[in-house]
Amino acid sequence: MTVFRAKSAWINDGIVSDVDIHVGLHGFIDAILPSNQPVHDDIIELPGVVYPGFANAHSHAFHRALRGRTHGDGGTFWTWRQGMYQAAATLTPDSYYALARAVYAEMVLAGVTSVGEFHYVHHQPDGRAYEDANAMGHALISAAHDAGLRITLLDTCYLAGGLDAGGHSALAPEQRRFSDGSAQAWASRVSGLTDSDAVRIGAAIHSVRAVPRDAISVVAQTSDAWPLHIHVSEQPAENDACQAAYGCTPTELLSSAGALSARTTAVHATHLTAHDIELLGTTRTFSCFCPTTERDLADGIGPATALASAGSPLCLGSDQHAVIDLLEEARALEMHERLETNQRGRIQPAEIVTALTSAGHNSLGWTDVGRIAVGQRADFVAIRTDSVRTAGSDPAQIVLSAFAADVHTVVVDGIVRVAAGRHVSIDVEDELVREINALWSNVNS
């Protein structure tokens, strides 16, 4: 038994003072009691304000290598993809493991305890399978384990190069390693992946651009126990292409193919019609916003409050990792609403915390994570109240003032992974510099 002592903790949608959180040997919370015992060796004191672990519901780990290389050169989302393809082309199972381990460790430093990896770099650059057909997925799973967080591997079906009025186009050479050739072949390969205590296997449909309607139905029906994530209406051009090819919006196409449900997450969900919002809400489909990416790629601002009011739970991701700061992603839900509506207080702090924690974990298939409550996994993020950014903050509003740099301690399944703002087992800065420099050295050669 380990006891974590919190001066302030987010419990039951609000701040509770002076609590001892008792954690059993298997990393679950056994009891939450008032702090009435003297400090002793079995008590670990958590400074500042303690929140449940954060969920990063949408990640492309290798996109981290693009940070600082694609932001200032203008262009569009579509030209940005060329840099992404360059980075993807260099990856091997070994190099992907090393890069992802560093990126996931950076997430842990920011308070992330579960990540949803939207994984589509499956094969060798020419499209041939590795000897282990899931070598790249296994590399990501190993990277998450060694970085100290749990992973939902959202294995992605990717079959076509694009979509226009004439239908789906063939894959470009740089896209070949993403594809299994058919939805049935994708399902066969994915059947070789298995869950564990810290791993969930899920499915993903890259987009309506990359997966035809009939294949969408195959992926959606592969397992009704898996989370299902989909890029939806990130760009107006995607909507236009879908209308030209199918005579409907991407959300309407997904609905007709049976892909919307309470286990589905619509990622970005930016350019939606009123009917789209209704469909996502009535099916209880999650909506995952990635505000720092959506800003960086000039995607736009999605209708967060309209979706939440319709019944779609909100969650968050850092996507291309222009920034890995889930507090910034969470705060942006409200800040973007203020820009759109000229009103403050559209999304309350408790709703922001839910998106940051329990809703995100649930979208990834983790129903026993995301709340500080008996029976939940012992995931804690202690945020400093004495930094230059948070000094004077009301503990109940610190999610609106704190940044990743203010994360002091991170606990995952009862194990301390970050202490005093440092990862306990990985020199994150050293590993990121080494692995990202290696990637671009390979690109340039």
Secondary structure, DSSP 4 states (H G I P E B T S, - for coil): -EEEEEEEEE-SSSEEEEEEEEE-TTSBEEEEEE--S---TTEEEEEEEEEEPEEEEEE-GGGGGGTTTSSSS---HHHHHHHHHHHHHT--HHHHHHHHHHHHHHHHHTTEEEEEEEE---S-TTSPPPSSTTHHHHHHHHHHHHHT-EEEEEEEE---SEEETTEEEPPPGGGGGG--SSHHHHHHHHTT---BTTEEEEEEE--TTTS-HHHHHHHHTS-TTS-EEEEES-SHHHHHHHHHHHSS-HHHHHHHTT--STTEEEEE--S--HHHHHHHHHTT-EEEE-HHHHHHTT-----HHHHHHHT--EEE--BT-S---HHHHHHHHHHHHHHHHS-S-SS-HHHHHHHHTHHHHHHTT-TT-SS-STTSB--EEEE-SSSTTTTT--GGGGGGT--GGGEEEEEETTEEEEETTEESS--HHHHHHHHHHHHHHHHH-
